[in-house]
Amino acid sequence: MITKTKTSVSLTTTLLEELEKFNKNGNISGFIEEAIRHYMGELRRQERIQRDIRIIQTHAKRFSKEAKENLKFQAINFSAF
């Protein structure tokens, strides 16, 4: 069972008016909750991307060396034909 907690959020009039244009079902709380979930998902995705970039950067020299060795190996084996 999902428990909900009542909270208060202050929004600018302009943002509230825009929100009401996009919120077709009239459930403002549900709309805001879904928007927050979507935004948090994007933040998690960005965190994963940044983590992957750090991992790649950490191993970049080794990856580059391995790639050069593979290209050299391919060139030697290809020239045998």
Secondary structure as UniProt FT lines:
FT   HELIX           13..22
FT   HELIX           28..79
//
